Amino acid sequence: LSFSPLLAQVAEVVSARQQVYLVGGAVRDAILQTPSYDLDFTVNKDALKLARRVANKLAGAYYRLDEEHETGRVVLNLEDAGRVLLDFSSMRGPDLESDLRGRDFSINAMAIEVHQPQELLDPLDGLNDLFKKQLRLCSPSAILDDPLRILRAVRFSAKLNLKMLPETRKLIRESINLIEKPSTERVRDELFKILDTNQPATSMRALEMLGALDFVLPELLPLKGLEQSPPHVSDAWTHTLHMVQQLEKLLDLLSEVHQADNESGGDLFSGMISLRLGRYRQQFSQHITTALSIERPYRPLLFLAALYHDSGKAETRTEEEGRYRFFGHEDASVALALKRGDQLHLSRAELQRLKTITKHHMRPKLLANEANLPSRRAIYRFFRDTGEAGISIILLSL
């Protein structure tokens, strides 16, 4: 197992009288040999005191998150890793196994004692599930204990390419109406994490199949089965998911990481993108990584805009001479996108970006349909009206 060097530094602070275990995602990530920037520790006693001692030792900021359940947080800003969170909480139950059984999925219910990091504690057989690439709830009451785990199931399935076991899918479907119980902020944060995985379109399809889309993004439901005329070849919902999938592919092609991977081959579209736009990778990466909120990255907001760009088509569709038309669907889509963004408690800057992208998403196509290349004046007007959002609009158009 390969753990963060911070683990050894935490171990130096732990007294002989304390039982302190690293649990959850950091253990899973160590097995997968991927970096982890959130480390969760469970402590048999004095979790808040330990968190404060660790903060003093590592020159970090200390926050008391939950006094009743004794949960403290240490925030570190490291040069090589950026912002790292260390959470310390009291054990949920009389011993470690009880604590692990109260967690969400078996792959997140593994632990190591901080002084013996090479000895894996795995009472729920999470290691076997991880190697078999299957997602299993820790207990039949896991969803009832925290309904947000419905969304977490979708996120982990997409992020780690796991298959939900039949009993897990069954429990989720039976409890789907409970998804309204968690706070709006928790739902929003989990949704953004889902949209920030490498399979946002697949995740949206999973939410739809499980029945969770009805509660999380209900404005998108009318797109299912909504027919469109050529050149569209699918209904509005399938078109939207395909667009999200292609956007993920496009962002990957334009990322600086992709450049480091030696311009891996692909289809004609991939080749043209790399040829025409590859020189601007740094600028595109900077655009995508420039957050509009200190609490959330920008990339998932762009995918949210992609999901809502045609959301107003259902209420604006008309039929003329055998063809479907959607006059004014941009404004209708803006209203729906802002309604959802407002309910998700997005910031003003995020709402404005969501509005601008949705309202102007047709303009690059209209400019490209002209007989000649767009004039300098037309290009100026486009960026005058869209500002920084113009780059995102062009990416959606591609």
C-alpha positions as semicolon CSV with decimal commas, in nm:
position;residue;x (nm);y (nm);z (nm)
1;L;0,000;0,000;0,000
2;S;0,124;0,347;-0,089
3;F;0,006;0,616;0,152
4;S;0,055;0,989;0,173
5;P;0,362;1,097;0,375
6;L;0,114;1,280;0,597
7;L;0,015;0,945;0,750
8;A;0,353;0,904;0,917
9;Q;0,338;1,262;1,046
10;V;-0,005;1,198;1,199
11;A;0,124;0,877;1,358
12;E;0,395;1,076;1,537
13;V;0,126;1,278;1,717
14;V;-0,086;0,978;1,823
15;S;-0,034;0,871;2,185
16;A;0,001;0,507;2,288
17;R;-0,338;0,524;2,461
18;Q;-0,528;0,607;2,142
19;Q;-0,659;0,380;1,870
20;V;-0,645;0,579;1,547
21;Y;-0,733;0,433;1,207
22;L;-0,720;0,571;0,856
23;V;-1,050;0,468;0,695
24;G;-1,254;0,504;0,379
25;G;-1,148;0,647;0,045
26;A;-0,784;0,709;0,133
27;V;-0,732;0,337;0,199
28;R;-0,913;0,245;-0,122
29;D;-0,704;0,494;-0,320
30;A;-0,381;0,360;-0,168
31;I;-0,474;0,013;-0,292
32;L;-0,545;0,156;-0,638
33;Q;-0,222;0,360;-0,617
34;T;-0,398;0,689;-0,685
35;P;-0,333;1,007;-0,485
36;S;-0,582;1,101;-0,214
37;Y;-0,626;1,454;-0,080
38;D;-0,896;1,376;0,178
39;L;-0,783;1,160;0,469
40;D;-1,045;1,039;0,718
41;F;-0,941;0,910;1,060
42;T;-1,160;0,739;1,316
43;V;-1,049;0,761;1,680
44;N;-1,158;0,570;1,988
45;K;-1,149;0,886;2,206
46;D;-1,049;1,253;2,209
47;A;-1,085;1,304;1,833
48;L;-1,109;1,683;1,863
49;K;-0,798;1,707;2,080
50;L;-0,605;1,491;1,833
51;A;-0,717;1,705;1,541
52;R;-0,595;2,019;1,717
53;R;-0,258;1,858;1,798
54;V;-0,216;1,750;1,435
55;A;-0,302;2,102;1,315
56;N;-0,037;2,247;1,547
57;K;0,221;1,988;1,442
58;L;0,163;2,037;1,067
59;A;0,096;2,413;1,081
60;G;-0,255;2,366;0,947
61;A;-0,589;2,533;1,015
62;Y;-0,819;2,360;1,265
63;Y;-1,199;2,359;1,247
64;R;-1,454;2,195;1,477
65;L;-1,708;2,042;1,237
66;D;-1,938;1,855;1,476
67;E;-1,898;1,869;1,852
68;E;-2,177;1,618;1,922
69;H;-2,008;1,348;1,711
70;E;-1,661;1,480;1,792
71;T;-1,546;1,563;1,439
72;G;-1,259;1,800;1,371
73;R;-1,091;1,903;1,046
74;V;-0,735;2,004;0,965
75;V;-0,681;2,198;0,641
76;L;-0,333;2,200;0,487
77;N;-0,213;2,391;0,184
78;L;0,084;2,201;0,040
79;E;0,302;2,316;-0,246
80;D;0,300;1,981;-0,426
81;A;-0,056;1,867;-0,351
82;G;-0,257;2,184;-0,298
83;R;-0,541;2,178;-0,044
84;V;-0,553;1,861;0,170
85;L;-0,821;1,780;0,429
86;L;-0,765;1,561;0,735
87;D;-1,085;1,474;0,925
88;F;-1,082;1,317;1,271
89;S;-1,402;1,171;1,419
90;S;-1,502;0,946;1,704
91;M;-1,582;0,585;1,622
92;R;-1,942;0,516;1,525
93;G;-2,007;0,232;1,765
94;P;-1,811;0,046;2,031
95;D;-1,530;-0,074;1,805
96;L;-1,373;-0,038;1,460
97;E;-1,582;-0,311;1,295
98;S;-1,906;-0,144;1,409
99;D;-1,775;0,183;1,265
100;L;-1,696;0,023;0,928
101;R;-2,032;-0,154;0,905
102;G;-2,203;0,183;0,940
103;R;-2,033;0,321;0,626
104;D;-2,167;0,332;0,271
105;F;-1,995;0,069;0,052
106;S;-1,759;-0,217;0,123
107;I;-1,484;-0,060;-0,090
108;N;-1,492;0,237;0,150
109;A;-1,506;0,022;0,464
110;M;-1,140;-0,076;0,485
111;A;-0,898;0,062;0,743
112;I;-0,539;0,058;0,864
113;E;-0,400;0,144;1,209
114;V;-0,175;0,448;1,170
115;H;0,127;0,271;1,323
116;Q;0,079;-0,043;1,111
117;P;-0,007;0,090;0,763
118;Q;0,072;-0,236;0,581
119;E;-0,185;-0,441;0,775
120;L;-0,524;-0,407;0,605
121;L;-0,835;-0,435;0,824
122;D;-1,119;-0,549;0,599
123;P;-1,411;-0,716;0,782
124;L;-1,657;-0,652;0,495
125;D;-1,436;-0,798;0,219
126;G;-1,406;-0,465;0,039
127;L;-1,073;-0,561;-0,117
128;N;-1,236;-0,852;-0,298
129;D;-1,518;-0,624;-0,423
130;L;-1,262;-0,371;-0,544
131;F;-1,072;-0,634;-0,744
132;K;-1,398;-0,778;-0,882
133;K;-1,507;-0,423;-0,972
134;Q;-1,839;-0,450;-0,794
135;L;-2,023;-0,204;-0,569
136;R;-2,191;-0,342;-0,258
137;L;-2,366;-0,161;0,027
138;C;-2,228;-0,221;0,374
139;S;-2,571;-0,301;0,516
140;P;-2,938;-0,317;0,414
141;S;-2,997;0,005;0,611
142;A;-2,715;0,202;0,444
143;I;-2,948;0,403;0,218
144;L;-3,197;0,466;0,500
145;D;-2,913;0,594;0,719
146;D;-2,805;0,843;0,450
147;P;-3,008;0,866;0,125
148;L;-2,729;1,069;-0,039
149;R;-2,559;0,734;-0,086
150;I;-2,787;0,684;-0,387
151;L;-2,590;0,953;-0,570
152;R;-2,262;0,831;-0,427
153;A;-2,335;0,487;-0,573
154;V;-2,364;0,640;-0,919
155;R;-2,045;0,843;-0,870
156;F;-1,831;0,554;-0,753
157;S;-1,966;0,328;-1,027
158;A;-1,860;0,583;-1,290
159;K;-1,535;0,695;-1,129
160;L;-1,399;0,345;-1,060
161;N;-1,581;0,159;-1,339
162;L;-1,773;-0,061;-1,094
163;K;-2,090;-0,260;-1,147
164;M;-2,365;-0,228;-0,887
165;L;-2,459;-0,568;-0,747
166;P;-2,827;-0,662;-0,801
167;E;-2,910;-0,630;-0,430
168;T;-2,753;-0,283;-0,425
169;R;-2,961;-0,169;-0,725
170;K;-3,272;-0,318;-0,566
171;L;-3,221;-0,132;-0,238
172;I;-3,157;0,195;-0,422
173;R;-3,472;0,166;-0,634
174;E;-3,681;0,079;-0,330
175;S;-3,550;0,386;-0,145
176;I;-3,536;0,633;-0,434
177;N;-3,794;0,872;-0,286
178;L;-3,566;0,924;0,016
179;I;-3,329;1,124;-0,202
180;E;-3,531;1,436;-0,117
181;K;-3,423;1,417;0,249
182;P;-3,057;1,532;0,232
183;S;-2,993;1,907;0,228
184;T;-2,981;2,092;-0,103
185;E;-2,613;2,171;-0,049
186;R;-2,518;1,805;-0,004
187;V;-2,714;1,703;-0,314
188;R;-2,553;1,985;-0,515
189;D;-2,202;1,891;-0,407
190;E;-2,256;1,524;-0,490
191;L;-2,410;1,614;-0,827
192;F;-2,107;1,827;-0,913
193;K;-1,877;1,539;-0,815
194;I;-2,075;1,312;-1,050
195;L;-2,042;1,563;-1,334
196;D;-1,670;1,588;-1,261
197;T;-1,606;1,216;-1,322
198;N;-1,475;1,087;-1,653
199;Q;-1,819;0,947;-1,745
200;P;-2,080;1,220;-1,685
201;A;-2,312;1,098;-1,963
202;T;-2,306;0,740;-1,835
203;S;-2,379;0,871;-1,486
204;M;-2,681;1,067;-1,611
205;R;-2,812;0,755;-1,782
206;A;-2,767;0,563;-1,454
207;L;-2,957;0,831;-1,261
208;E;-3,236;0,805;-1,517
209;M;-3,254;0,424;-1,498
210;L;-3,255;0,425;-1,118
211;G;-3,532;0,689;-1,109
212;A;-3,311;0,947;-0,936
213;L;-3,322;1,198;-1,223
214;D;-3,685;1,271;-1,132
215;F;-3,564;1,423;-0,805
216;V;-3,222;1,567;-0,896
217;L;-3,272;1,723;-1,242
218;P;-3,646;1,690;-1,313
219;E;-3,649;1,961;-1,583
220;L;-3,467;1,719;-1,814
221;L;-3,735;1,448;-1,804
222;P;-3,956;1,601;-2,081
223;L;-3,665;1,554;-2,325
224;K;-3,707;1,176;-2,311
225;G;-3,878;1,062;-2,631
226;L;-3,902;1,418;-2,767
227;E;-3,862;1,374;-3,142
228;Q;-3,651;1,610;-3,352
229;S;-3,629;1,658;-3,727
230;P;-3,311;1,600;-3,934
231;P;-3,020;1,656;-3,909
232;H;-3,097;1,516;-3,562
233;V;-3,114;1,138;-3,560
234;S;-3,230;1,084;-3,201
235;D;-3,470;1,223;-2,945
236;A;-3,371;1,532;-2,745
237;W;-3,261;1,333;-2,436
238;T;-3,035;1,097;-2,631
239;H;-2,895;1,397;-2,822
240;T;-2,819;1,572;-2,491
241;L;-2,640;1,268;-2,348
242;H;-2,441;1,226;-2,668
243;M;-2,340;1,591;-2,653
244;V;-2,221;1,551;-2,293
245;Q;-2,025;1,242;-2,394
246;Q;-1,861;1,424;-2,684
247;L;-1,783;1,723;-2,463
248;E;-1,600;1,495;-2,220
249;K;-1,401;1,354;-2,511
250;L;-1,326;1,703;-2,641
251;L;-1,203;1,830;-2,304
252;D;-0,981;1,525;-2,273
253;L;-0,833;1,591;-2,618
254;L;-0,762;1,951;-2,525
255;S;-0,618;1,879;-2,182
256;E;-0,249;1,918;-2,114
257;V;-0,249;1,564;-1,972
258;H;-0,357;1,432;-2,313
259;Q;-0,068;1,615;-2,473
260;A;0,168;1,438;-2,237
261;D;0,021;1,106;-2,346
262;N;0,177;1,142;-2,692
263;E;-0,126;1,244;-2,892
264;S;-0,296;0,905;-2,876
265;G;-0,464;0,815;-3,202
266;G;-0,834;0,816;-3,268
267;D;-1,102;0,903;-3,517
268;L;-1,105;1,187;-3,771
269;F;-1,275;1,423;-3,526
270;S;-1,002;1,365;-3,266
271;G;-0,731;1,420;-3,523
272;M;-0,884;1,745;-3,647
273;I;-0,928;1,879;-3,295
274;S;-0,567;1,800;-3,205
275;L;-0,441;1,949;-3,533
276;R;-0,644;2,272;-3,529
277;L;-0,670;2,345;-3,158
278;G;-0,386;2,149;-2,998
279;R;-0,160;2,454;-2,979
280;Y;-0,411;2,622;-2,745
281;R;-0,421;2,342;-2,487
282;Q;-0,276;2,557;-2,212
283;Q;-0,534;2,830;-2,265
284;F;-0,824;2,581;-2,278
285;S;-0,700;2,408;-1,963
286;Q;-0,676;2,742;-1,787
287;H;-1,032;2,828;-1,893
288;I;-1,173;2,498;-1,764
289;T;-0,980;2,508;-1,436
290;T;-1,066;2,869;-1,350
291;A;-1,338;2,828;-1,087
292;L;-1,625;3,072;-1,044
293;S;-1,672;2,963;-0,682
294;I;-1,409;2,881;-0,422
295;E;-1,624;2,586;-0,320
296;R;-1,671;2,418;-0,659
297;P;-1,471;2,359;-0,979
298;Y;-1,590;2,501;-1,310
299;R;-1,582;2,186;-1,523
300;P;-1,902;2,028;-1,379
301;L;-2,086;2,359;-1,425
302;L;-2,005;2,339;-1,796
303;F;-2,155;1,991;-1,808
304;L;-2,463;2,117;-1,625
305;A;-2,499;2,383;-1,896
306;A;-2,465;2,113;-2,161
307;L;-2,743;1,914;-1,997
308;Y;-2,975;2,216;-1,994
309;H;-2,885;2,374;-2,329
310;D;-3,194;2,222;-2,500
311;S;-3,411;2,174;-2,191
312;G;-3,669;2,425;-2,322
313;K;-3,740;2,231;-2,640
314;A;-4,028;2,035;-2,490
315;E;-4,235;2,348;-2,421
316;T;-4,150;2,527;-2,747
317;R;-4,189;2,248;-3,003
318;T;-4,420;2,316;-3,297
319;E;-4,479;2,123;-3,618
320;E;-4,479;2,283;-3,961
321;E;-4,505;2,087;-4,286
322;G;-4,391;1,767;-4,121
323;R;-4,091;1,924;-3,946
324;Y;-4,048;2,000;-3,577
325;R;-3,929;2,347;-3,485
326;F;-3,825;2,492;-3,150
327;F;-3,844;2,870;-3,185
328;G;-3,733;3,047;-2,869
329;H;-3,612;2,731;-2,699
330;E;-3,296;2,914;-2,587
331;D;-3,492;3,150;-2,360
332;A;-3,705;2,865;-2,229
333;S;-3,388;2,667;-2,158
334;V;-3,239;2,964;-1,971
335;A;-3,544;2,980;-1,743
336;L;-3,522;2,609;-1,662
337;A;-3,146;2,617;-1,610
338;L;-3,169;2,916;-1,376
339;K;-3,453;2,754;-1,184
340;R;-3,242;2,446;-1,120
341;G;-2,929;2,649;-1,049
342;D;-3,115;2,863;-0,800
343;Q;-3,254;2,557;-0,624
344;L;-2,903;2,411;-0,608
345;H;-2,789;2,736;-0,440
346;L;-2,525;2,818;-0,700
347;S;-2,336;3,144;-0,669
348;R;-2,431;3,455;-0,871
349;A;-2,127;3,410;-1,095
350;E;-2,221;3,047;-1,164
351;L;-2,582;3,140;-1,242
352;Q;-2,468;3,413;-1,479
353;R;-2,234;3,174;-1,661
354;L;-2,510;2,912;-1,682
355;K;-2,746;3,173;-1,827
356;T;-2,496;3,306;-2,085
357;I;-2,397;2,962;-2,215
358;T;-2,756;2,843;-2,244
359;K;-2,884;3,164;-2,405
360;H;-2,612;3,189;-2,670
361;H;-2,537;2,823;-2,743
362;M;-2,677;2,850;-3,099
363;R;-2,468;3,149;-3,208
364;P;-2,148;2,973;-3,325
365;K;-2,358;2,744;-3,543
366;L;-2,541;3,041;-3,694
367;L;-2,210;3,216;-3,763
368;A;-2,068;2,901;-3,920
369;N;-2,370;2,866;-4,151
370;E;-2,294;3,195;-4,325
371;A;-2,163;3,176;-4,681
372;N;-1,834;3,337;-4,575
373;L;-1,624;3,320;-4,263
374;P;-1,757;3,535;-3,976
375;S;-1,646;3,898;-4,000
376;R;-1,429;4,059;-3,735
377;R;-1,731;4,264;-3,632
378;A;-1,945;3,950;-3,588
379;I;-1,673;3,785;-3,380
380;Y;-1,639;4,099;-3,169
381;R;-2,016;4,110;-3,106
382;F;-2,015;3,743;-3,004
383;F;-1,747;3,792;-2,737
384;R;-1,893;4,128;-2,635
385;D;-2,218;3,949;-2,548
386;T;-2,066;3,633;-2,399
387;G;-1,737;3,738;-2,240
388;E;-1,540;3,452;-2,086
389;A;-1,838;3,222;-2,143
390;G;-1,775;3,249;-2,518
391;I;-1,498;2,989;-2,501
392;S;-1,730;2,745;-2,323
393;I;-2,002;2,809;-2,581
394;I;-1,760;2,728;-2,863
395;L;-1,657;2,406;-2,689
396;L;-2,024;2,305;-2,658
397;S;-2,079;2,387;-3,024
398;L;-1,786;2,167;-3,129
